[in-house]
Amino acid sequence: MSDTTVPTAVPPTPTLGEAFKYWLKLGFISFGGPAGQISMMHQELVERRRWISEHRYLHALNYCMLLPGPEAIQLAIYISWLMHGARGAVMAGVLFFLPAFVLLSLLAGIYLNFGNVPAVAGIFYGIKPAVVAVVLFAAWRIGSRSIKNEVLLGIAVLAFVGILFFDIDFPWIVLAAAILGAIGGKLMPAKFKAGGGHGASDKSYGPAIIDDDTPPPAHAKFTWGKLAVTVVVFVVIWTLSMLAVRGTPVLYDMGEFFTKAAFLTLGGAYAVLPYVYQNAVEHFGWLTGPQMMDGLALGETTPGPLIMIVTWVGYLGGVSKSVLGNPVTGGLAGAAVATFFTFLPSFFFILAGGPMIESTRGELKFTAPLTAITAAVVGVILNLATFFAWHTFWPKATAAAPFSGLFDVIPVVIAIACFIALWKYKADIMKVIGVCALLGLGLSFIR
């Protein structure tokens, strides 16, 4: 944008109703994962509408990048909270994931009723190897940014070996990595410097409603009393919600588990997927490994954050465990519980921590423990790709006989082609999965 086209007047502050329309629209078009969603919000809110300045946007983003949970939805909650308080925060957050919740619940019901139809089964046959490539590509993408030396590589390898060969639970791997990072940060600080990140920018799109020098609004000012009240309110909400589902053991387990998972999503959705897989598939038995893969593929091709796969897990878990005695009611109850307890902490992090961040504006940096955790996450994601590949290439195998049954070479070829398309040609994930779905459909007629 040239200097002659930079606006000079501050745009009018949007009403809550006007903001509602934008956040609802974003919920329906927020494809492309966190990077795409963050870019989409920047283009609309910083460049076009000028609701918030570039520096304030990046400041909020840096905070959200440090938090557990999906950073894109937390950024939406943060910006809407700055503009319209707690009502705006709840509105933006719910509208961000609501379309994906409805769509994934609908798709889960269709999947359970028609998943064995040859044509539908053929589509998922083509999608599964694409998922293997997508997860492997995620490990490579995160690893290329975060593993800068042999120490961090060693942490990634230890995480991979620990979870694959010794069945160590994901929380213990995170804790061990954090301890290694804390020690390593003191003994070898150069090895634990975080690379990349979101820096400041000198671009100007004209004066914004929340500009660089705009003081925080009254509701965003920090006091210890306000922090204490916020903590108490969220503890009460969580406690009452857990009491509400206590009479249904499956839903209670979901509430407890997805709360823990929400606090472990350091590094994005791909980081917590192995933990969800480990518990939802292997411990609780809410769904099978192949069903988890199918849900991940659908999550990649629907709007909203990728962590919305918890809606799929909750729906299938509610049905498989006969919750409330009805497949539709049980599925929706499971989906609602999984989604609610996954996203509740995101609202807490913004409403409790936002005022402190606004009062101490400045650049936030990753700590040494977080750098080590990110390295460990690479190994954990690689393990998830290994599990998915095993289920796909040896479809008849079991844990007792891991390589029994025929080795299916077609998914191997598809997975390799997908990885090359993503890595070398920077192909869009949705298009890759779409092509594989059509390929699987075609194969269903000739197999």
SULSULGI-V191501 format. One record per pair of residues at least 4 apart in sequence whose C-alpha atoms are under 8 Angstrom apart, sorted by the first residue. I is the first residue (numbers start at 0). J is the second residue. If there is no record, write none. Layout:
i=(I/I)
j=(J/J)
This chain:
i=(0/0/0/1/5/5/5/6/6/6/7/7/8/8/9/9/9/9/10/10/10/10/10/10/11/12/12/13/13/14/15/15/15/16/17/18/19/19/19/20/21/22/22/22/22/22/23/23/23/23/24/25/25/25/26/26/26/26/26/26/26/26/27/27/27/27/27/28/29/29/29/29/29/29/29/30/30/30/30/30/30/31/31/31/31/31/31/32/32/32/32/32/33/33/33/33/33/34/34/35/36/36/37/37/37/38/39/40/40/40/41/41/41/42/42/43/43/43/44/44/44/44/45/45/45/45/45/45/45/45/46/49/49/49/49/49/50/50/50/51/51/51/51/51/51/51/52/52/52/52/52/52/52/52/52/53/53/53/53/53/53/54/54/54/54/55/55/55/55/56/56/57/57/57/57/58/58/58/58/58/59/59/59/59/60/60/60/60/61/61/61/61/61/62/62/62/63/63/63/63/64/65/65/66/66/66/67/67/67/67/67/67/67/67/68/68/68/68/68/68/68/68/68/68/68/69/69/69/69/69/69/69/70/70/71/71/72/72/72/72/73/73/73/73/73/74/75/75/75/75/75/76/76/76/76/76/76/76/76/77/77/77/77/77/78/78/79/79/79/79/79/80/80/80/80/80/80/81/81/81/82/82/83/83/84/84/84/85/85/86/87/88/88/88/89/89/90/91/92/92/93/94/95/96/96/96/96/97/98/98/98/99/99/99/99/99/100/100/100/100/100/101/102/102/103/103/103/103/103/103/104/104/104/104/104/104/104/105/106/107/107/107/107/108/108/108/109/109/110/113/114/114/115/115/116/117/117/118/118/118/118/119/119/120/120/121/121/121/121/121/121/121/122/122/122/122/122/122/122/122/123/123/123/123/124/124/124/125/125/125/125/125/125/125/125/125/126/126/126/126/126/126/126/126/127/127/127/127/127/127/127/128/128/128/128/128/128/128/129/129/129/129/129/129/129/129/130/130/130/130/130/130/130/131/131/131/131/131/131/132/132/132/132/132/132/133/133/133/133/133/134/134/134/134/134/134/135/135/135/135/135/136/136/136/136/137/137/137/138/138/138/138/138/139/139/140/141/141/142/142/142/143/144/144/145/145/145/145/145/146/146/146/147/147/147/147/148/148/149/150/150/151/151/151/151/151/151/152/152/153/154/154/154/154/154/154/155/155/155/155/155/155/155/156/156/156/157/157/157/158/158/158/158/158/158/159/159/159/159/159/159/160/160/161/161/161/161/162/162/162/162/162/162/163/163/167/167/168/168/168/169/169/169/170/170/171/172/172/173/173/173/173/173/174/175/176/176/176/176/176/177/177/177/177/177/177/178/178/179/179/179/180/180/180/180/180/180/180/180/181/181/181/182/183/183/183/183/183/184/184/184/184/184/184/187/188/188/191/191/191/192/192/192/193/193/193/193/193/206/209/215/215/215/215/216/219/219/219/220/220/220/220/221/221/221/221/221/221/222/222/223/224/225/226/226/226/227/228/229/229/229/229/230/230/230/231/232/233/233/234/235/236/237/238/239/240/241/241/241/241/242/244/244/244/245/245/246/247/247/248/249/249/249/249/250/250/250/250/250/250/251/252/253/253/253/253/253/254/254/254/254/255/255/256/257/257/257/257/258/258/258/258/259/260/260/260/260/260/261/261/261/261/262/263/264/264/264/265/265/265/265/266/266/266/267/268/268/268/269/269/270/270/270/270/270/271/272/272/272/273/273/273/273/273/274/275/275/276/276/276/276/277/277/278/278/278/279/279/279/279/279/280/280/280/280/280/280/284/285/285/285/285/285/285/285/286/286/286/286/286/286/287/288/288/288/289/289/289/289/290/291/291/292/292/293/294/294/294/294/295/295/295/296/296/297/298/298/298/298/298/299/299/299/300/300/303/307/307/308/309/309/309/309/309/310/310/310/310/310/310/311/311/312/312/312/313/313/313/313/313/313/313/313/313/313/314/314/314/314/314/314/314/315/315/315/316/316/316/317/317/317/317/317/317/317/317/317/318/318/318/318/318/318/321/321/321/322/322/322/322/322/322/323/323/324/324/325/326/327/328/329/330/331/332/333/334/335/336/337/338/339/340/341/342/343/344/345/346/347/347/348/348/349/350/351/352/353/354/355/356/365/365/366/367/368/369/370/371/372/373/374/375/376/377/378/379/380/381/382/383/384/385/386/387/388/389/389/390/390/390/391/391/392/392/392/392/392/393/393/393/393/393/393/394/394/394/394/395/395/395/396/396/396/396/396/397/397/397/402/407/408/409/410/411/412/413/413/414/415/416/417/417/418/419/419/420/420/420/420/421/421/421/421/421/422/426/426/427/428/429/430/431/432/433/434/435/436/437/438/439/440/441/442)
j=(4/5/204/5/203/204/205/204/205/206/205/206/205/206/205/206/207/208/48/49/50/206/207/208/208/50/208/17/18/18/19/83/87/20/21/22/23/90/91/24/25/26/90/91/94/95/27/91/94/95/28/29/94/95/94/95/96/97/98/99/302/303/95/98/99/302/303/302/35/36/39/95/302/303/304/35/36/300/301/302/303/35/36/299/302/428/429/36/299/303/304/305/37/69/70/71/304/38/71/39/40/71/41/71/74/42/43/44/45/75/45/46/56/46/47/47/48/49/48/49/50/51/49/50/51/52/53/56/204/207/204/204/205/206/207/208/207/208/209/55/56/78/207/208/209/210/56/203/204/206/207/208/209/210/211/57/199/200/202/203/211/58/199/200/211/59/209/210/211/60/78/61/197/198/199/62/360/361/362/363/63/74/77/78/64/70/74/197/65/196/197/362/363/66/356/363/70/71/73/74/70/265/365/70/265/348/261/262/263/264/265/266/267/345/73/261/262/263/264/265/267/268/342/344/345/73/264/267/268/304/306/345/74/267/75/304/76/92/95/304/77/92/345/346/349/78/79/88/91/92/95/80/87/88/89/91/92/346/349/81/88/349/350/353/82/88/83/84/87/88/91/84/85/86/87/88/350/215/216/219/87/209/87/88/88/218/219/89/350/90/91/92/346/350/93/346/94/95/96/346/97/98/303/100/303/304/307/101/102/302/303/103/301/302/303/307/104/307/310/334/338/105/106/301/107/297/298/301/310/311/108/310/311/314/330/331/334/109/110/111/311/314/315/112/327/330/113/114/114/119/119/120/119/120/120/121/443/122/440/443/444/123/440/124/443/125/436/439/440/441/442/443/126/435/436/437/438/439/440/443/127/293/436/439/128/436/439/129/410/413/435/436/437/438/439/440/130/293/296/432/433/435/436/439/131/289/292/293/296/391/410/132/388/391/410/411/413/414/133/413/414/417/418/431/432/435/134/292/295/296/387/414/432/135/384/385/387/388/414/136/384/414/415/417/418/137/417/418/421/428/138/269/380/381/383/384/139/380/381/384/418/140/418/421/422/141/269/380/142/377/378/380/381/143/377/144/145/377/146/374/377/147/194/195/193/194/370/373/374/151/152/374/151/152/190/194/152/190/153/154/190/155/190/191/371/374/375/156/374/157/158/176/371/374/375/378/159/374/375/376/377/378/379/160/375/378/161/375/378/162/172/375/376/378/379/163/375/378/379/381/382/164/165/165/166/167/172/166/167/168/169/379/382/167/382/171/172/172/274/277/173/273/274/174/263/175/176/375/177/263/372/375/376/178/179/180/368/371/372/375/181/367/368/369/371/372/182/368/183/368/371/184/191/367/368/369/370/371/372/185/367/368/186/187/188/190/191/367/188/189/190/191/367/368/191/192/367/367/370/371/366/367/370/364/365/366/367/370/210/213/219/220/357/358/220/353/354/357/354/355/357/358/225/226/354/355/357/358/226/354/227/228/229/230/351/352/231/232/233/347/350/351/234/347/351/235/236/237/347/238/239/240/241/242/243/244/245/251/254/255/246/248/250/251/250/251/251/251/322/252/253/317/320/322/254/317/322/332/333/336/255/256/257/313/333/336/337/258/336/337/340/259/340/260/261/337/340/341/262/340/341/344/263/264/271/274/275/341/340/341/342/344/344/271/268/270/271/270/271/372/373/270/373/376/271/272/305/306/273/380/274/376/377/379/380/275/276/380/383/277/379/380/382/383/278/279/280/280/281/288/291/281/282/282/283/284/283/284/285/286/312/284/285/286/287/288/291/316/312/313/315/316/317/319/320/290/291/312/315/316/319/291/292/387/390/293/387/390/391/294/295/312/296/387/297/298/308/311/312/299/305/308/300/432/301/302/305/306/307/308/305/428/429/429/432/307/311/338/312/313/334/337/338/341/314/333/334/335/337/338/315/334/316/334/337/317/330/331/332/333/334/335/336/337/338/318/329/330/331/332/333/334/319/330/333/320/330/333/321/322/326/329/330/331/332/333/334/322/325/326/327/329/330/325/326/329/326/328/329/330/332/333/328/329/328/329/329/330/331/332/333/334/335/336/337/338/339/340/341/342/343/344/345/346/347/348/349/350/351/352/352/353/353/354/355/356/357/358/359/360/369/370/370/371/372/373/374/375/376/377/378/379/380/381/382/383/384/385/386/387/388/389/390/391/392/393/394/394/395/396/407/410/406/407/408/410/411/402/403/404/405/406/407/404/405/406/407/403/404/405/400/401/402/403/404/401/402/403/406/411/412/413/414/415/416/417/435/418/419/420/421/431/422/423/424/424/425/426/431/425/426/427/428/431/426/430/431/431/432/433/434/435/436/437/438/439/440/441/442/443/444/445/446)
